[in-house]
């Protein structure tokens, strides 16, 4: 700034008159500078400043371009309308670093605020050079204390004043001025004032860059109505509300329609913003700080240690401390101010300058960053920097050393997908570690054909390339075969998997645990429950030794399923709940786990007759598993439960048949032939339950009839189909008058279940044998079978064993109570029979049991004609939660809209108008 010498020379012969500044003073410093841009109203911030007037101090700390002066000019104008405060303004510059000169100007600003300068203050304003600071402070305090009203003095550009003397002077002034003074310091650098002490005592208002950033509404007002709201919001996100950047963006777009459609192109490389940053921010710094900014601009986030590693220096901590005033452009990410990031536009500008000044340096610095992150165990960042350096082999090596496919057990699909997206498809296909990782990711996402293609490519690698990854390939291909249900069909499949587990290194707990879990699912698939429990227990121990709670949770689900089929329902539930607790801890890592646990718990709830709890657990879980890496055991459990719930919900069978269509499609897509066979048997049973004779013969033929049953009888892996198809064929024979054929099928199932220890299906088989014998008039022959089923139900509370037989079971139970001498009043069997009769008596009301209490509340509000918003307010829910409940209600009521849902609810007696 040009400063004529004459204006800076004290002139004692020219005293201050009529409130005007002394002749040596620049009057422009005592008024806000004229605003040459259209300023938007910052009413929220102005109100905040108004509230702070009662405090001694406000500090407005932000880098250039955050609108400090513009905002304070608005506030100055607002304050001048008030009669309870007086307002003064002082724009500071480097010349005001002299304490005497500073005090003289401050005295003038106080005078403009309405204070009458004390005589000593008047003299000081004329002869400020070599002023005694103690006397100057006393003069300021005397001036303030005699003021007729509270004084507000705005000190703009306070950072331009150098030296601690001014800070010390202001600190003492704040301490001694009493309640008559409010100072506001607008600055780019943190002043050396006791800010922490003032804040602790509630005497400080602090406004930072994030407080001054424009919000969406203010951004829209600045950019004008011609720019679509979405584009304005995008610009705000890119600039993070930085006012000057938004002003420059408005100029960048002005009169250019194409740029309005391409707001994403506005960046730190744009001419206007680059020139501003160069002039207002970077050029003012000394060379070491400029160099630091350029060299760390390649880092999305950094701390002093990372900056040292990238720069190959040891002074980054000291330089960061010197950049403390850069808040808003250098953004701290934690309360300790350890980690930082740059404002996106500032980072883009710095990177451009680095590319221009030292084009070979970025690649080397990215490699240093990759190495630092690798040592810290930050895989995503190490891979990203290696790739930015153009070193794909190094990036792939980081993934290989971190565990390849095992990363999914620790980090989950989302993070691994983010890792792999940084590589090209060809690189993934032709790099062993990436190939196996991507193959397993495909499997977790239910994309099995893609996984198979990659693993076939792996076998084409030269032997020396494959060798370091053979163990990983062995485990991953076994996982794929397990998910495709290929191991059970091989009589030696379980032995082979167990042998592979034993062949792995003794300390390879994760690999061995994974293979043992596969052996457990294979044993379950062949109905070898004791063996499945042994494998699952060993697998869980291995996984825990490996530190993988995710793997241990999978092992627990296999263990719980074996307990369930063996009729140990309480133990199964305890294991499922334990697994669910672990799954919830790792929901972000492997969300499938929690869905699996919910699916299995739903099956237990359904078995116990708690249909609405089962439905709430099952339906979202099963839909999720269908889209990910569900396996046959889980699909069989989930769909069997879903069909039982559909039967309870809708006697017409429409819902069940629609569900079966979906099962057929999934079985075809996943190539799960055993699931397709199960669906065929379930479809036959569903149609027979509706007593619909049309098409039954065709369905029997489609299911394979007796030949398919005998085929299943000879193959252990088809034990589920044996039960499902056998029950359906027995039902068909029974309604066709061929009870002898029905009994032959059921006795064959009984024998197989008894040998395998499958009490789940054994009890169902015995209940069906009893029903057939009772319908033949052989009540005495039926009683022993019924007793076994009743004892199982009493022990497990598995009411569904008999309830799923429907109304025909009523007569059987009543006859048993009349004819069985062992069923006396008050006995366990008598109480079990009565409970079953009560449940069957209320079977027509079972539909209402499918609705949770909250769903019934929503339904009642629906009947009153309430809107979603009103329902949310009445029930203290969010509108999204109301929509979720309505979706469930429509599905459960088989309705497509509100009117249809209310009509169905009224028919069922769930609501009354």
N, C-alpha and C positions, 0 to 999 in steps of 0.2 A: 504494500500500500504506500502511495506517495504521501509523505508527511512534511509539509512546509515547515521549515525550522521556526519561522516566526510564530506559528500557532502553538509551538511547544515551549516557548520561552515565557516564564512567569512575568506578569506585569502587575506589580503591587499597586500601581496607581489606578488600576481599573477594577474597583470592587464590584462584587456581585450585586445586581439591581433587579428588582421586580421578578424574582424567582428565576431569572435567566442564568445560564452557566457562566462561569468566569470566562474571560476572553480567550484564555489558552485552551479551554476545553472544546471538544468537538461535539456539537449539539446532536449530531446524528446518532451518537452512541447512546443517547438517553431516550431514544424512541425505538420502537420495533422497526426493523428495516421494511421498506415497502415490499409487498408480495406481488410477484410478477406472474404467478400462476393462480388458477382458479382453485381456491381451497374449499374442501368439503367440511361440513360441520362435524366436529368430533365431540358430540354432546356428552357421551358417557365419560370420556376422559376429562372434559371440562368440569363435569359434576364431581369427579374424583378430586380434581385439583381444588375445587371450591371447598370440599370437605376437609382437605388437608391444611387449609388456612389457619386452623386453630392450633396447628403444631408449629414447632420452631423451624423445621427444615423439610424441604422436598428436594430430592436429588433425581434428576431425569438423566439417566445414563444410557446412551445409545450411539452407535456409529453414525457417520454421515448418511443423510438421505432418509432418516426415519421421521422427519417432519417435526423436529423439536421446536425450531424457531417458528414455524407456521402455526403450530398448536398454541405456543405461548403468546403469539401475537393475537390470536383469537381470545385467549384468556385475559390478556391485558385489556383488550377492548371491553370485555364483559365486566371486569373488575371496576373499570372506570364508571360504570353505571351504578355502582353500589355507593351508598353514603356511609356505610359502617366501616369501610376500609379505605386506605389511601394506597395508591399503586405507583411504583417507580420501576424504571427499566434501565439496564446497563448492559450494553454489548461490549464484551472485553476483547482485547487483543494482546499481543506479546508485550507491547509497551507498558501495559498495566501491571507488569510483574514487579515494578517498583512499588513497595508498600505505601509510600507517601502518596504517589499518584493514584493508586487504587483507592485509598481512603478518601482522597479528595473527590474522586468520581462517585464513590459510594455515598458520601455526604450530599452531593448534588442530587443523586437518585432519591435519597431520603427526603430532601427538600421538595422534589417533584411529587412525592407521595403525600405531602402535607405536613411534614415535620419542620419546625422552625429551627434551623441550625444554631447550636449553641455558639457563643462568641468564639470559643476556641476552634470550633468547627469551621466557622467563617474564615478565620485567619488561615487555617490549614488549607482550605480550598484555594487561597491565594498564594501561599508559600508552602508547597507540598514537598519540595526537595529536602532531603535529609531530615524528614520529620521524625520526631520521637514517637515510636510506636505506642508506648504506654500512654502518652498524652493523647495520641490519636484515638486509641481505643476508648479512653475516658470521654473524649469529645463525642464519639459516635454513640456511646451508651447514654450520655446526657441528652443528646438530641433525640434519641428514640424514646426515652422515658418521659420526656415532656410533650410527646406528640399527642394531639387531641383524639386520635383514633388508632386502631391497629394498622400497622404498616406492612405492605407486601412489596418486596423488592425482588425482581427477576434478574438474575445474572446469567446472561446468555454467553455461550462459547467460553465457559469457565476453564475448559481444558487448555486454552491458549495462554493462560497465565502460568508462568513457570516459577518454581521455587516453593519451598515449604512455608515461607514467611506468611504468604497470603492465607494458606490453609490454617496456620496457627492463629492468625488474626481472626478469621471467621469463627474458628472453634471457640475462642474466648468470647467473641461477640455473642454467639448463640447462648453461651453459658451465662452471660451477665445482662443480656438485654431484657430479661423478664418475659412477660407474655405479650409485649407490644409489637414484636417483630416476627414476620414469617419470611424466610429466605427461600428462594427456589434457584437451584443451580442446574443449568442445562449444560451437559458436558459429554465429551467423548471418552474421557478417562476418569477412573474412580478417584475422587479427591482424597487427600490424606487427612480426613476428618474422622473422629471417633464414631463412625456410622453404626457399628455393632452396638455400642453402648447406647446410642440414641434410639436404635430400633428396639432394644430390650426394654427400655423405659417408655416405649410408645410415643417417642418424640420425632419419628421419621416416617415420611412417605417416600417410597422408592418406586420409580417408574423405569422399566427396562425396555429393551427393544421389542420384546414380545408383547408388552403392553401397548406399544405405539403402532404395532402392525395393524393394517386395515383388515376389518372383517369383511364377510361376503357382501353385506349391505353397503358398506362404505366403498368397497371396490366397485360395485355396480354403479354407485353414484359418480365415482371418479371416471369410469370408462364410458359412461353414458348409455342411454337406452338403446342405441343402435346395435350394440354388441350383445349377442345372445347370452342369457344367464349362464349357460353351461360353459361357454368360452371364457366368460369373466371369472367363473369359479376355477377353471383350469389355469388361467393366468395367476390368480391369487395363490394357488397351490405351488406354481413354479416359482413365484417371487416370495412366497411365505409372507405375503402382506407387506412387503417392504415398500413404503410409499413412493420413494423416488423411482424405484424400478417400475412400479405401476404407471407413474407419470411418463416415464420414458417409453413404456410399452404403448401407452395411448398415442404418443407422438409417432412411434414406429408404425402404428396402424393407421394413423390419420390420413384419410384420402386414399387408402390402398385397400380395396375390397378383398383382394386375394390374401393379404396378410391377416385380415379379420378371420378368414377361414383357416388360417394356419398358425394359430397362436402358439402351438407347441414349438414352433421354430424360433420363438423369442428366447434368447439365452444370454449367457455371459459373454458370448462371442459377438452379439449384436453391437453394431458400431456405437450407438448411444450409450449403452450401459458400460461398454468397455472404456470409452473415453471418460465417463464419469468416475469409474473405479480408479483409473490411472491417475486422474487429476486430484480427486478428493481423498483417496484412501492410500494407494500404494506409493505414489511418488513422495509422500510426506515421510516415509519410513527410511531408516538408515539401511545400508546394504545388507547387514546380517539378518535383519528381520524380513526384508524383501526376499532374500534367498530362502529363508525358512518357509515362508508362505508358498513359494513356487514349488519347493521340493516336497512339501507335505500335501500339496493339492491333489496328488494322485490317490490319496487315502480317503476312503469314504468316512471312516472314523479313525481316530488315532489318540494315543497318549504319548507321554514323553519318551518312554522306552521304545515304542515302535518308531517314533520319529527319529530317535538316535540311530536305530538299526538301519533305517532307510537312507538317512543322510550320512551314515558312518561318522557321526560326531557324538559328543557327550554333553552338549549344551542346550538340548531342546527344552529341558525343564525351565532353565533360566529365561530362554526366549519366550516360552509360553507365558511366563509370569509378566514379561514386558508387554505381551499382547492382551493383558487382562481387560483393557479398555475396548477390545474389539467385540464385545457382546453384541449378538445380532448377526455379525458376519462370521465370527468364530464362536460357535454355539456350544456351551458346556452340556454334557449329556448326563452328568450325575452331580449330586450335591457337593461332592468333594472336589469337583473341577479336575478330575483325573482324565476323563475321556472327552474328546471334542469332535465336532464336525464343522465344516464350512457351510455357509449359506450356499445353496445350489448354484445361484448365478455367479457368486464370487468364486466358487470352485471352478466353474467352467472358464471364467476369465483367466484365472491363474494357470490352469492347464494349457490354455492356448499360448500364454506367454512362455511357459516352459518348453512347449513343443517348438516354438519359434527360436528360442534362445539356445537350447541344448537338445536337439532332436534325438540324439542317441541315448540320452540319460533315462527317459521314462522306463524303457525295457529293463535296464539294470536295476532300477529302483523297485520295480514290480517284483523282480526275483528276490530282492532282499526282503520285501514285505511278505512274500510267499513263505520264505524260510522262517521268518519271525513268527507268523501265524501257525506254521506247522509245529514249531517247538511249543507253542502255547496250546496246541490241541484244537485250534480253530480251523477245522477242515474246510468249511465253505469258503472262508476268506483266503486260505492258502491256495486252494484250487483256482479261485477267481483271479488272483494276482498272477499265478503261474501262466494261466491262459492269456491274460492281458499282456504278459511278456512274450507271448507267442511260443511258449514251451509246453505243448500238450503232453508229451511223454512224462515230464515232471509232474504235471497235474494228475495224470492217471496213476503215477507211482504213489502220490499222496493217498489216493483212494485205496490202492492195493494195500498199502501199509496200515491204513485205518481199518481194514477188515473186509473190503469189498462188499459182498451181499449182506454181511453181518451188520452193516451200518443201518439196515432197515430195522433191526431189532432194537437198536439203541436210539436212533434218530427219527424213525418213522418214514412213511412214504413221502410226505410233503417236502421234508428237508432233502431227502435223497433225490427226489425229482428235481428240486432246484439245483442240486449239484450237477446232475447229468444233463440238464438242459443247456449247460454251458458248453457242452461238447457237440460236435457234429455227429450225425447218424453213422457215417462211415467210420469215424474214429471209435465210436462206441462198439460197433459191430466187430472191428478188427483189433481191439485191445482187450486181452483176456479179462483183466480185472473189471473193466467197464462192461464188457459183454455179460459177465455173470451177475453184476450188480443190476444192470438193466433188465436182465431176464427175471430176476427175483422181484424187481419192482413191477414188471408186467404181471407176474403171478399175484402179487398183493392187490393189484387193481383189477384182477379177474380177466386179464388179457392173455389167455393161455396159449393161443396159437402164435402170438408174437414171441412169447417166451420160448416156445418150442423151436421156432425158426432160429433164434439166437443161439440156443444150445446146440443145435445141429451145426451151426457155423463154428462153434467152439471145437467140435470134434475134427474140423478140417484144419485147425492150426497145426503147424509142425510140432512134433513130439517135444522138442526142446523148448518151444514156446509154451506148450500146455503144462509141462512138468511142474512148475511152481504152483500151479492152480488146480492140480488134480483133486486134492482134498476138497476144495471149494466146489468143483464141478460135481463130485460125488454127492455132496450134501444137497446142492441145488437141484440136480436132476432127480434125486430121491423125493424132494419136496414137490416137484412138478408131478411125478408119477403118483404121489399120494393124493394130490388135489384132483388128478384125473381118474382116481380110483382104479389104478392099474396094478397095484401091488397085491391086493387081496385075491385076484383071480389066479395068481401063481401060488401053488401049494408051498413052494420054497421061498416065497417073497419075504416073509417075516424073518426067516433064518438068514437070508442074504443081508437084509438091513441090519439085523443084530450083529452079524459078522463084520459088516462094514464099520459099525460103531466100535467094536472091539479092536479093529485093525488101526484105528486112529491113535495118535499119540496119547499117552496116558493123561497128559496135562491139557489135552484139547477138550475141555469140559463143554464148550459151546457146541462144537461139532458133534461130539458123542451125544450130548443131550438132545440135539435136534434129531439125530437119527433114532434115538430111543423113543422120542415122541412120535415119530413116523411109525415105528414098530408098534407103539401103543394103539394108534388109530387103525393100523392093519389088523391087529389082534381083535379090536372091537369089530372091525368089518367082517371078521370070520366067526364072531360070536365066542371068542376065547377070552372070557372076562377075567379070569384069574391071571392069565398071562398079560392081559392089557393093564391090569392094576400094577403088576410087577414092573412092566416097562415104564408106565406113567410115573410111578414112585421113583424109579431110578433116574428117569429123565428130569423130574423136578429137582432132585438133589444135584444132578450135574449142572443144571441151569443156574441154580443158586450158587454153586461153586464158581461158575463163570461170571457171576454178578449180573445175570440177565433175569430180572423179574418178569419181563415180557415172556421169555421162554418158559419160565416156571409156571406162569399163568396158563399157557397152553397145556402144559402137562396136567395141571389140576382139572381142566375141563374134561380131558380124556378120563382121568380117574373118577370124576363125578359121574360121567356117563355110565361107566361100568357099574358103579354102585347103584345107579338108577335101575338098570336092567336086572340087576341081581335082587331088586326089591328092598334095597337098603336106602330108602328115600330120605330119612333124616340125615344120614351120613352124606348122601348126595347133595342135599341142600346146604349143609355146612361147608362142603368143599366148594360149591358154586358161589356161596357168599364170600368165602375167602378169596376165590379167584376174582370176583367182581370188585372187591376192595382193591386188589392189586391192579386190576384193569383200569379203575378210575384214576389211579395215580399216574397211569401211562396212557391216558386217553388221547393226548396229543401225539404220542409216538405210534400207537397202534389202535386206532378207533374200532377196528374189527373185533378186538378182544372184548370190549364192553358189550358190543352187540351180541357176540356169541354167548356171553354170560347171561344176558337178558333173555335170550332165546331159550336157554336151558332152564332158567328159573321160571319162565312162562310155562314150560311144559309141566313142571312140578305143580305150579298153581292150578293149571287146568286139571291135572290128575286129582287134586284135592277139591275140585269143584268150584274154585274161586275164579270164575270166568272173566270178570271185568279186570281183575288184577293181571290175569294172563294176557288179555288182549292189549292192555296198555303197555305191557312189557314187550310183547311179541311183535306187534305190527311194524313199528319203526325199525326195530332191530333186524327183522327178517328182510325188509326192503333194502337195508344197508348191506347186509351180507350178500344178497343177490348180486350186488354191484362190485363186490370185492372177492376176497379169497376164501369163500365158504367151501366146506368140504362135505362129502356125502353124509357123514354122521350128523352134522349140524343141519343140513338140508332135510334129512329124514325126520329128525326131531322137530324142527321148526314147522315143516309142512303138515306133519301128523297133528300137531297142536292146532295149526291154523284151520285144518279141516274139522277138527272137533269143535272149535269155536264157531265156524261157519254153520255147522249142524245145529248148534244151540241157538244161533242168531236167526237162522232163516230155514224154516221147515220145507220150503219149496225146493231147496237144493241148488238154486241158481248161483248163489255165491260160491258154493263148493265147486260147482262145475266150472265157473269162471276161473277160480283159483287153480283147478287142475289143468286148464289150458295154459296158464302161466308156468306151471311146473313142467309140463311137456316141452314148452319152448326153452326153458332154462336147461333141462336135461339134454335137449338136442344141441344147444349152443355149447354146453360144457362137455358134451360127449360122455355123459354119465348114464351108461346103459342101465345100471341097477336102479337109479332113481326113476328112469323112464318105466321100468318094470313095476316099480312100486306105484307110480302114478296110475298105471293101467289097472292094477288091482284096486286101488282106492276109488277109481272112477266106477268100477263095477259095483263096489259096496255102496257108493253114494246113490247110484241109480236104483239099486235094490231097496235101499232104505225108503225111497220115495214110492215104493210099490208100483213102479212103472214097468210094465212088462215089455213095452215096445223097445226094441233094440238090445234087450238083455242078451239074447243068444249071440248077437253079433259081438257084443262086448266080451262075452265069455270066450269066443273064438279069438278075438283080438288079444286077450290076455294069455292065450295059450292053453286054457282049460287044464285038464288033469295032467296032460303031458308037461306043461310048464311047472305045475306043482311038483311032479315027480323029479323033474330036472333040478328044481330048487332043493328038494329033499336030499339030493345026492351031492350037493355042493355047499360046504359050510358058509361060504361068503354070501349065500343067498338066504340067510336065515330071516332077514326082514321080509323079503318077498314071500318066503314060505308062510309066515304068519299072515301077512296082508292078503295074499292070494287065497290061502287056505280058508281064512275067515269068510272072504267074499264067495268062494265056491260053495262052502258049507251053507251059507245063507241062501244061495241060489238053489241048492239041492233041497234045503228045508222048505222054502216057499213053493217048490215044485213037487212036494210030497215024497222026496227021496231022502228021508231022514237017515236011512242006513248008510248011504253014501256020504252024507254030511258027517256022521259020527266017525266014519273011517278016516276022513281027512283030519278031523279034530283030534282023534287019538294019535295020529302020526305026528301032528304038531306038538301034542302034549309030551310024547316020548322025547322028541328032540329038545324041547325046552327044559325038560327035567334033567336030561343028560348035561346040557350046557349050563345049568344053574340060572336060566333066564326066567326068573319069577314074574317079571313084568308081563310077558306073554303067556306064561303058564297059568296065571290067575285068570286072564281073559279067556284062555282056551277052556279052562275048567268051568267057567261061568256059562260059556256057550254049550258045552256038553250037557250041563245040567238043564239048560233051557230046551235043547232038543229032546232030551229024555222026558222032561216034564210035559212037553207038547205031544209026545207019544203016549202019555199016560203012565210012564214008568217013574212015578214020583219017588219011590223008595230007592231006585237006582240013581236018581238025580241027586238025592240028598248028600251023599259023600262028596261029590264034586262041588256042590254049592257050599258045603261047609268049608272046604279048602279055600274057595274064593272069598268067603266071608271072613275067614280068619286072616287072610292076607289084607283085606280091606280094613279090618279092625286094627291091624298092626301098623299099617302104612297110611290110613285115611285116604286111600286111593279110590274115592267114590266113583270115579269115571269107569272103573272096571265093569260095573253093572249098569250105571246110568246110560252108557253109550248103547246099551241094548234096547233102550226105549221102553215103550209101554208094555211089550210082551213080558218084560221082566217083572212087572207088578204081580201078575198071576202066579208066577213061579215063587216069588217071595212070600206071598200070602199062603200058598199051599205048604211051603216049607215050614212056616210058623205053625200051621195046623197039624202037620204030620210028623215033624221031627221031635222026638222025645228029648233030644239033647238041647233043644232051644226052649228053655224055660224063661218065665218072666224075670227080667232083671239081669239075665246073662249077657255077656258081651255080644254073642251072636244075635240075641233078641234085640238089643239096642242098635246093633248095626243094621238089622233088617228094618227096624222102625225108621232109622235115619234115611235109609235108601228109599223107603216108601214115601216118606215126607218129601224128599227131593224129587222123586218121580211125580208125586202129586202136584207139585208146583212147577212141573216142567214147562207148562205153558207160560209161566211167569219168568222163565229163565232168561228171556230176552232182556228184561229189565236189569238182570244181574250183570249184563254186559256193559252197563253204563256206570261210570264212576260218579261219585257224588257231585263233583264239579260239573260234569257233563249234564247231569240232570238239572243243576241250577241254571246252566246256560240254556237248556231246553225250555225251562219255565219262563225265562226272560224272553226267549224267542216267541213263545206263545202269547206274550203280552205285546208283541209287535215292536220290541226294543231294537234299536240300531246297535251295530257292533260297538260304537263308541259309548252308548249308554250302558250296554252290558258290561263293558270293561270298567266303567266308573262304578256301577252298582256292586260288582263282585271284586273290586280292587285288583283288576288284572290289566295287563297291557293289551292293546288291540291285536297284536300278533298272537298272543296266547288265546284270545277269544277265537281268532280265525283257526288256530290249531284245533281247538275243541269242536268248532263247527264242522271242520273237515272230517273229524272222527265221527261226529254224529251223523253226517250225511252218509258216510260209508257204512256205519252200523245199521242205519235205517234203510239202506239201499235206496237212497234218494239223491236226486241231482241238484235240488235247490231247496230254499226255505219252505215253500208251500208243500212240496212233496214230503219233506221231512216232518212237517207238522201233521200232515194227513196220516202218515205211517205211525207217528207217535200217538196220535189220538186213537187209532185202531188198536194199538197195543195197551192203551190205558195209561200211557206214561204222562200225558197231559190232558187237562180238561179245559174247555173254553167256557 
